[in-house]
């Protein structure tokens, strides 16, 4: 009788444990959950601030729960060939960070992470082809990569929103955009030639501008010098008219200054008129 009672208690305890395991479940801070009854979602857990993580209860055997990661997740996009606007082929490698922001839409539209990544991969490929296909290979490789990456992110975010996938695109990065080996040398030579032509144009414009500046400065200097000479002549004319002897004296000083130097040799008679101001003073008398 005792053994039967113990057996019965053991069976009851096992049943209670099974029922308890089917009733109580835990949702961590990094997870969000759906409670499903007969294939229909009846409620969400930790998907909004109103219902946080912790120990939860569901109807045993009738309801089940599905856990989804609440953190940002990354997907590596399959390397693909993109045809650019200038008809160059590029091998593009990118990755995307996303999160599940609507677990109900995610479950009803995609079901699980594997299907979600396959679907997201195809959406990313479409965005890359649309955005990068409208740009040149030079822009993608170097010139406008940051701007084009932003356009891909906006395009992808819009596509996922319109597709009602329950996903939020956090970031997109183009890791590499390489030319096929057969095309690399030709494209790099063309880019080098274009940069050299641009540099030559800038140098030519700079040289032309320099010539214009020098010509303008020379013209202004000549104008100023002419005006100064005219004013100087005017002043001298006024001074010479008032005192002719001073004018003769001043002109003689200018002649001395122009002709006499450290290596100058003059053969003149002592009474030469050239030296009359040395012997007779400023008046020459």
FINUVEX-165461 format. One record per residue (C-alpha): x, y, z; residue in three letters; residue number from 1. Coordinates in steps of 0.05 Angstrom, whole numbers. Layout:
<r xx="X" yy="Y" zz="Z" r="ALA" k="NUM"/>
...
! end
This chain:
<r xx="0" yy="0" zz="0" r="UNK" k="1"/>
<r xx="57" yy="47" zz="17" r="UNK" k="2"/>
<r xx="91" yy="33" zz="-50" r="UNK" k="3"/>
<r xx="27" yy="46" zz="-88" r="UNK" k="4"/>
<r xx="19" yy="112" zz="-51" r="UNK" k="5"/>
<r xx="90" yy="132" zz="-66" r="UNK" k="6"/>
<r xx="81" yy="114" zz="-139" r="UNK" k="7"/>
<r xx="17" yy="155" zz="-142" r="UNK" k="8"/>
<r xx="51" yy="214" zz="-109" r="UNK" k="9"/>
<r xx="108" yy="208" zz="-158" r="UNK" k="10"/>
<r xx="61" yy="208" zz="-217" r="UNK" k="11"/>
<r xx="23" yy="268" zz="-190" r="UNK" k="12"/>
<r xx="88" yy="305" zz="-178" r="UNK" k="13"/>
<r xx="112" yy="289" zz="-248" r="UNK" k="14"/>
<r xx="46" yy="313" zz="-278" r="UNK" k="15"/>
<r xx="50" yy="377" zz="-236" r="UNK" k="16"/>
<r xx="121" yy="389" zz="-260" r="UNK" k="17"/>
<r xx="100" yy="380" zz="-332" r="UNK" k="18"/>
<r xx="40" yy="426" zz="-324" r="UNK" k="19"/>
<r xx="84" yy="477" zz="-288" r="UNK" k="20"/>
<r xx="136" yy="475" zz="-343" r="UNK" k="21"/>
<r xx="81" yy="487" zz="-394" r="UNK" k="22"/>
<r xx="53" yy="544" zz="-353" r="UNK" k="23"/>
<r xx="112" yy="585" zz="-330" r="UNK" k="24"/>
<r xx="167" yy="613" zz="-375" r="UNK" k="25"/>
<r xx="221" yy="667" zz="-370" r="UNK" k="26"/>
<r xx="233" yy="724" zz="-419" r="UNK" k="27"/>
<r xx="302" yy="756" zz="-411" r="UNK" k="28"/>
<r xx="318" yy="830" zz="-422" r="UNK" k="29"/>
<r xx="349" yy="817" zz="-490" r="UNK" k="30"/>
<r xx="289" yy="777" zz="-515" r="UNK" k="31"/>
<r xx="217" yy="791" zz="-535" r="UNK" k="32"/>
<r xx="165" yy="737" zz="-540" r="UNK" k="33"/>
<r xx="99" yy="720" zz="-574" r="UNK" k="34"/>
<r xx="46" yy="677" zz="-541" r="UNK" k="35"/>
<r xx="11" yy="636" zz="-594" r="UNK" k="36"/>
<r xx="-55" yy="599" zz="-586" r="UNK" k="37"/>
<r xx="-76" yy="552" zz="-642" r="UNK" k="38"/>
<r xx="-31" yy="588" zz="-691" r="UNK" k="39"/>
<r xx="-55" yy="658" zz="-673" r="UNK" k="40"/>
<r xx="-16" yy="710" zz="-635" r="UNK" k="41"/>
<r xx="-53" yy="728" zz="-572" r="UNK" k="42"/>
<r xx="-2" yy="775" zz="-538" r="UNK" k="43"/>
<r xx="69" yy="800" zz="-539" r="UNK" k="44"/>
<r xx="119" yy="801" zz="-481" r="UNK" k="45"/>
<r xx="175" yy="852" zz="-472" r="UNK" k="46"/>
<r xx="160" yy="883" zz="-540" r="UNK" k="47"/>
<r xx="138" yy="949" zz="-508" r="UNK" k="48"/>
<r xx="152" yy="986" zz="-442" r="UNK" k="49"/>
<r xx="83" yy="965" zz="-417" r="UNK" k="50"/>
<r xx="103" yy="892" zz="-410" r="UNK" k="51"/>
<r xx="174" yy="880" zz="-388" r="UNK" k="52"/>
<r xx="217" yy="818" zz="-381" r="UNK" k="53"/>
<r xx="213" yy="768" zz="-324" r="UNK" k="54"/>
<r xx="173" yy="707" zz="-302" r="UNK" k="55"/>
<r xx="110" yy="698" zz="-344" r="UNK" k="56"/>
<r xx="50" yy="651" zz="-346" r="UNK" k="57"/>
<r xx="11" yy="620" zz="-403" r="UNK" k="58"/>
<r xx="-44" yy="570" zz="-412" r="UNK" k="59"/>
<r xx="-11" yy="501" zz="-410" r="UNK" k="60"/>
<r xx="-13" yy="458" zz="-472" r="UNK" k="61"/>
<r xx="-61" yy="506" zz="-507" r="UNK" k="62"/>
<r xx="-11" yy="564" zz="-514" r="UNK" k="63"/>
<r xx="61" yy="565" zz="-536" r="UNK" k="64"/>
<r xx="114" yy="619" zz="-535" r="UNK" k="65"/>
<r xx="165" yy="641" zz="-587" r="UNK" k="66"/>
<r xx="228" yy="680" zz="-568" r="UNK" k="67"/>
<r xx="260" yy="732" zz="-613" r="UNK" k="68"/>
<r xx="324" yy="771" zz="-602" r="UNK" k="69"/>
<r xx="311" yy="843" zz="-584" r="UNK" k="70"/>
<r xx="383" yy="867" zz="-596" r="UNK" k="71"/>
<r xx="413" yy="894" zz="-661" r="UNK" k="72"/>
<r xx="433" yy="839" zz="-708" r="UNK" k="73"/>
<r xx="480" yy="837" zz="-767" r="UNK" k="74"/>
<r xx="474" yy="805" zz="-835" r="UNK" k="75"/>
<r xx="531" yy="798" zz="-885" r="UNK" k="76"/>
<r xx="505" yy="811" zz="-955" r="UNK" k="77"/>
<r xx="526" yy="762" zz="-1008" r="UNK" k="78"/>
<r xx="580" yy="791" zz="-1052" r="UNK" k="79"/>
<r xx="548" yy="812" zz="-1117" r="UNK" k="80"/>
<r xx="564" yy="845" zz="-1183" r="UNK" k="81"/>
<r xx="535" yy="914" zz="-1195" r="UNK" k="82"/>
<r xx="531" yy="949" zz="-1263" r="UNK" k="83"/>
<r xx="545" yy="1023" zz="-1253" r="UNK" k="84"/>
<r xx="519" yy="1083" zz="-1291" r="UNK" k="85"/>
<r xx="582" yy="1086" zz="-1334" r="UNK" k="86"/>
<r xx="573" yy="1012" zz="-1351" r="UNK" k="87"/>
<r xx="629" yy="988" zz="-1306" r="UNK" k="88"/>
<r xx="621" yy="924" zz="-1266" r="UNK" k="89"/>
<r xx="637" yy="926" zz="-1192" r="UNK" k="90"/>
<r xx="640" yy="871" zz="-1140" r="UNK" k="91"/>
<r xx="604" yy="900" zz="-1079" r="UNK" k="92"/>
<r xx="609" yy="872" zz="-1009" r="UNK" k="93"/>
<r xx="563" yy="902" zz="-955" r="UNK" k="94"/>
<r xx="533" yy="888" zz="-887" r="UNK" k="95"/>
<r xx="470" yy="911" zz="-851" r="UNK" k="96"/>
<r xx="452" yy="919" zz="-778" r="UNK" k="97"/>
<r xx="378" yy="912" zz="-762" r="UNK" k="98"/>
<r xx="330" yy="895" zz="-705" r="UNK" k="99"/>
<r xx="261" yy="864" zz="-698" r="UNK" k="100"/>
<r xx="217" yy="923" zz="-679" r="UNK" k="101"/>
<r xx="150" yy="889" zz="-691" r="UNK" k="102"/>
<r xx="151" yy="815" zz="-671" r="UNK" k="103"/>
<r xx="79" yy="803" zz="-693" r="UNK" k="104"/>
<r xx="93" yy="827" zz="-765" r="UNK" k="105"/>
<r xx="159" yy="790" zz="-764" r="UNK" k="106"/>
<r xx="126" yy="725" zz="-745" r="UNK" k="107"/>
<r xx="67" yy="731" zz="-793" r="UNK" k="108"/>
<r xx="109" yy="756" zz="-851" r="UNK" k="109"/>
<r xx="174" yy="717" zz="-843" r="UNK" k="110"/>
<r xx="167" yy="665" zz="-789" r="UNK" k="111"/>
<r xx="239" yy="656" zz="-767" r="UNK" k="112"/>
<r xx="309" yy="685" zz="-772" r="UNK" k="113"/>
<r xx="331" yy="641" zz="-830" r="UNK" k="114"/>
<r xx="273" yy="664" zz="-874" r="UNK" k="115"/>
<r xx="283" yy="736" zz="-850" r="UNK" k="116"/>
<r xx="356" yy="737" zz="-870" r="UNK" k="117"/>
<r xx="341" yy="708" zz="-939" r="UNK" k="118"/>
<r xx="286" yy="759" zz="-950" r="UNK" k="119"/>
<r xx="328" yy="816" zz="-924" r="UNK" k="120"/>
<r xx="386" yy="795" zz="-967" r="UNK" k="121"/>
<r xx="343" yy="801" zz="-1030" r="UNK" k="122"/>
<r xx="317" yy="869" zz="-1008" r="UNK" k="123"/>
<r xx="387" yy="894" zz="-995" r="UNK" k="124"/>
<r xx="411" yy="870" zz="-1063" r="UNK" k="125"/>
<r xx="353" yy="908" zz="-1096" r="UNK" k="126"/>
<r xx="371" yy="972" zz="-1058" r="UNK" k="127"/>
<r xx="445" yy="966" zz="-1076" r="UNK" k="128"/>
<r xx="429" yy="956" zz="-1150" r="UNK" k="129"/>
<r xx="381" yy="1014" zz="-1151" r="UNK" k="130"/>
<r xx="426" yy="1065" zz="-1116" r="UNK" k="131"/>
<r xx="494" yy="1044" zz="-1140" r="UNK" k="132"/>
<r xx="469" yy="1031" zz="-1210" r="UNK" k="133"/>
<r xx="455" yy="1106" zz="-1217" r="UNK" k="134"/>
<r xx="527" yy="1126" zz="-1198" r="UNK" k="135"/>
<r xx="593" yy="1120" zz="-1234" r="UNK" k="136"/>
<r xx="647" yy="1071" zz="-1213" r="UNK" k="137"/>
<r xx="692" yy="1129" zz="-1193" r="UNK" k="138"/>
<r xx="640" yy="1156" zz="-1145" r="UNK" k="139"/>
<r xx="628" yy="1088" zz="-1114" r="UNK" k="140"/>
<r xx="701" yy="1072" zz="-1105" r="UNK" k="141"/>
<r xx="723" yy="1138" zz="-1076" r="UNK" k="142"/>
<r xx="686" yy="1202" zz="-1092" r="UNK" k="143"/>
<r xx="617" yy="1195" zz="-1061" r="UNK" k="144"/>
<r xx="617" yy="1129" zz="-1024" r="UNK" k="145"/>
<r xx="593" yy="1159" zz="-958" r="UNK" k="146"/>
<r xx="535" yy="1196" zz="-992" r="UNK" k="147"/>
<r xx="516" yy="1134" zz="-1032" r="UNK" k="148"/>
<r xx="518" yy="1091" zz="-969" r="UNK" k="149"/>
<r xx="468" yy="1139" zz="-937" r="UNK" k="150"/>
<r xx="423" yy="1134" zz="-998" r="UNK" k="151"/>
<r xx="426" yy="1057" zz="-994" r="UNK" k="152"/>
<r xx="406" yy="1060" zz="-921" r="UNK" k="153"/>
<r xx="347" yy="1105" zz="-935" r="UNK" k="154"/>
<r xx="325" yy="1063" zz="-994" r="UNK" k="155"/>
<r xx="330" yy="998" zz="-954" r="UNK" k="156"/>
<r xx="293" yy="1027" zz="-894" r="UNK" k="157"/>
<r xx="237" yy="1050" zz="-940" r="UNK" k="158"/>
<r xx="232" yy="981" zz="-973" r="UNK" k="159"/>
<r xx="229" yy="944" zz="-907" r="UNK" k="160"/>
<r xx="176" yy="992" zz="-881" r="UNK" k="161"/>
<r xx="133" yy="984" zz="-943" r="UNK" k="162"/>
<r xx="142" yy="908" zz="-942" r="UNK" k="163"/>
<r xx="116" yy="906" zz="-869" r="UNK" k="164"/>
<r xx="170" yy="858" zz="-848" r="UNK" k="165"/>
<r xx="172" yy="881" zz="-775" r="UNK" k="166"/>
<r xx="245" yy="901" zz="-783" r="UNK" k="167"/>
<r xx="281" yy="966" zz="-771" r="UNK" k="168"/>
<r xx="346" yy="981" zz="-809" r="UNK" k="169"/>
<r xx="398" yy="1009" zz="-762" r="UNK" k="170"/>
<r xx="458" yy="1017" zz="-808" r="UNK" k="171"/>
<r xx="486" yy="998" zz="-876" r="UNK" k="172"/>
<r xx="559" yy="996" zz="-894" r="UNK" k="173"/>
<r xx="592" yy="982" zz="-961" r="UNK" k="174"/>
<r xx="654" yy="944" zz="-940" r="UNK" k="175"/>
<r xx="686" yy="941" zz="-1008" r="UNK" k="176"/>
<r xx="671" yy="959" zz="-1080" r="UNK" k="177"/>
<r xx="723" yy="928" zz="-1125" r="UNK" k="178"/>
<r xx="732" yy="924" zz="-1199" r="UNK" k="179"/>
<r xx="738" yy="855" zz="-1230" r="UNK" k="180"/>
<r xx="812" yy="841" zz="-1240" r="UNK" k="181"/>
<r xx="805" yy="844" zz="-1315" r="UNK" k="182"/>
<r xx="779" yy="916" zz="-1312" r="UNK" k="183"/>
<r xx="821" yy="945" zz="-1256" r="UNK" k="184"/>
<r xx="881" yy="969" zz="-1296" r="UNK" k="185"/>
<r xx="840" yy="1002" zz="-1351" r="UNK" k="186"/>
<r xx="794" yy="1038" zz="-1301" r="UNK" k="187"/>
<r xx="851" yy="1061" zz="-1257" r="UNK" k="188"/>
<r xx="888" yy="1089" zz="-1318" r="UNK" k="189"/>
<r xx="825" yy="1127" zz="-1339" r="UNK" k="190"/>
<r xx="816" yy="1155" zz="-1269" r="UNK" k="191"/>
<r xx="890" yy="1175" zz="-1267" r="UNK" k="192"/>
<r xx="884" yy="1210" zz="-1335" r="UNK" k="193"/>
<r xx="821" yy="1247" zz="-1312" r="UNK" k="194"/>
<r xx="856" yy="1271" zz="-1248" r="UNK" k="195"/>
<r xx="917" yy="1293" zz="-1289" r="UNK" k="196"/>
<r xx="872" yy="1332" zz="-1336" r="UNK" k="197"/>
<r xx="837" yy="1365" zz="-1278" r="UNK" k="198"/>
<r xx="904" yy="1383" zz="-1246" r="UNK" k="199"/>
<r xx="929" yy="1413" zz="-1312" r="UNK" k="200"/>
<r xx="865" yy="1454" zz="-1318" r="UNK" k="201"/>
<r xx="872" yy="1480" zz="-1247" r="UNK" k="202"/>
<r xx="945" yy="1498" zz="-1259" r="UNK" k="203"/>
<r xx="928" yy="1533" zz="-1324" r="UNK" k="204"/>
<r xx="873" yy="1573" zz="-1290" r="UNK" k="205"/>
<r xx="922" yy="1591" zz="-1234" r="UNK" k="206"/>
<r xx="975" yy="1614" zz="-1283" r="UNK" k="207"/>
<r xx="925" yy="1656" zz="-1322" r="UNK" k="208"/>
<r xx="900" yy="1687" zz="-1257" r="UNK" k="209"/>
<r xx="971" yy="1702" zz="-1236" r="UNK" k="210"/>
<r xx="985" yy="1736" zz="-1302" r="UNK" k="211"/>
<r xx="922" yy="1778" zz="-1295" r="UNK" k="212"/>
<r xx="941" yy="1798" zz="-1224" r="UNK" k="213"/>
<r xx="1012" yy="1817" zz="-1245" r="UNK" k="214"/>
<r xx="987" yy="1856" zz="-1305" r="UNK" k="215"/>
<r xx="936" yy="1894" zz="-1263" r="UNK" k="216"/>
<r xx="988" yy="1909" zz="-1209" r="UNK" k="217"/>
<r xx="1038" yy="1933" zz="-1262" r="UNK" k="218"/>
<r xx="987" yy="1978" zz="-1294" r="UNK" k="219"/>
<r xx="967" yy="2007" zz="-1227" r="UNK" k="220"/>
<r xx="1040" yy="2017" zz="-1208" r="UNK" k="221"/>
<r xx="1055" yy="2053" zz="-1274" r="UNK" k="222"/>
<r xx="994" yy="2096" zz="-1264" r="UNK" k="223"/>
<r xx="1015" yy="2115" zz="-1194" r="UNK" k="224"/>
<r xx="1087" yy="2127" zz="-1216" r="UNK" k="225"/>
<r xx="1063" yy="2171" zz="-1274" r="UNK" k="226"/>
<r xx="1019" yy="2211" zz="-1228" r="UNK" k="227"/>
<r xx="1076" yy="2219" zz="-1178" r="UNK" k="228"/>
<r xx="1125" yy="2240" zz="-1233" r="UNK" k="229"/>
<r xx="1075" yy="2291" zz="-1259" r="UNK" k="230"/>
<r xx="1065" yy="2318" zz="-1189" r="UNK" k="231"/>
<r xx="1140" yy="2320" zz="-1179" r="UNK" k="232"/>
<r xx="1151" yy="2357" zz="-1244" r="UNK" k="233"/>
<r xx="1096" yy="2405" zz="-1225" r="UNK" k="234"/>
<r xx="1129" yy="2419" zz="-1158" r="UNK" k="235"/>
<r xx="1197" yy="2427" zz="-1190" r="UNK" k="236"/>
<r xx="1170" yy="2473" zz="-1244" r="UNK" k="237"/>
<r xx="1138" yy="2516" zz="-1191" r="UNK" k="238"/>
<r xx="1202" yy="2518" zz="-1151" r="UNK" k="239"/>
<r xx="1247" yy="2531" zz="-1210" r="UNK" k="240"/>
<r xx="1203" yy="2588" zz="-1234" r="UNK" k="241"/>
<r xx="1210" yy="2623" zz="-1168" r="UNK" k="242"/>
<r xx="1287" yy="2615" zz="-1163" r="UNK" k="243"/>
<r xx="1325" yy="2601" zz="-1229" r="UNK" k="244"/>
<r xx="1392" yy="2598" zz="-1195" r="UNK" k="245"/>
<r xx="1366" yy="2543" zz="-1148" r="UNK" k="246"/>
<r xx="1341" yy="2505" zz="-1208" r="UNK" k="247"/>
<r xx="1409" yy="2508" zz="-1241" r="UNK" k="248"/>
<r xx="1442" yy="2487" zz="-1176" r="UNK" k="249"/>
<r xx="1394" yy="2428" zz="-1167" r="UNK" k="250"/>
<r xx="1405" yy="2403" zz="-1238" r="UNK" k="251"/>
<r xx="1480" yy="2406" zz="-1227" r="UNK" k="252"/>
<r xx="1473" yy="2365" zz="-1164" r="UNK" k="253"/>
<r xx="1434" yy="2313" zz="-1203" r="UNK" k="254"/>
<r xx="1489" yy="2313" zz="-1256" r="UNK" k="255"/>
<r xx="1541" yy="2302" zz="-1201" r="UNK" k="256"/>
<r xx="1501" yy="2245" zz="-1172" r="UNK" k="257"/>
<r xx="1494" yy="2211" zz="-1239" r="UNK" k="258"/>
<r xx="1566" yy="2219" zz="-1262" r="UNK" k="259"/>
<r xx="1609" yy="2213" zz="-1200" r="UNK" k="260"/>
<r xx="1621" yy="2146" zz="-1169" r="UNK" k="261"/>
<r xx="1675" yy="2104" zz="-1137" r="UNK" k="262"/>
<r xx="1705" yy="2084" zz="-1204" r="UNK" k="263"/>
<r xx="1691" yy="2149" zz="-1241" r="UNK" k="264"/>
<r xx="1749" yy="2185" zz="-1275" r="UNK" k="265"/>
<r xx="1738" yy="2254" zz="-1305" r="UNK" k="266"/>
<r xx="1792" yy="2294" zz="-1343" r="UNK" k="267"/>
<r xx="1770" yy="2366" zz="-1339" r="UNK" k="268"/>
<r xx="1804" yy="2433" zz="-1331" r="UNK" k="269"/>
<r xx="1799" yy="2464" zz="-1262" r="UNK" k="270"/>
<r xx="1759" yy="2523" zz="-1288" r="UNK" k="271"/>
<r xx="1708" yy="2478" zz="-1322" r="UNK" k="272"/>
<r xx="1636" yy="2500" zz="-1315" r="UNK" k="273"/>
<r xx="1620" yy="2430" zz="-1290" r="UNK" k="274"/>
<r xx="1654" yy="2445" zz="-1224" r="UNK" k="275"/>
<r xx="1633" yy="2517" zz="-1215" r="UNK" k="276"/>
<r xx="1588" yy="2500" zz="-1155" r="UNK" k="277"/>
<r xx="1646" yy="2465" zz="-1120" r="UNK" k="278"/>
<r xx="1689" yy="2528" zz="-1123" r="UNK" k="279"/>
<r xx="1636" yy="2584" zz="-1120" r="UNK" k="280"/>
<r xx="1580" yy="2554" zz="-1077" r="UNK" k="281"/>
<r xx="1506" yy="2547" zz="-1091" r="UNK" k="282"/>
<r xx="1502" yy="2614" zz="-1126" r="UNK" k="283"/>
<r xx="1556" yy="2596" zz="-1177" r="UNK" k="284"/>
<r xx="1582" yy="2668" zz="-1173" r="UNK" k="285"/>
! end
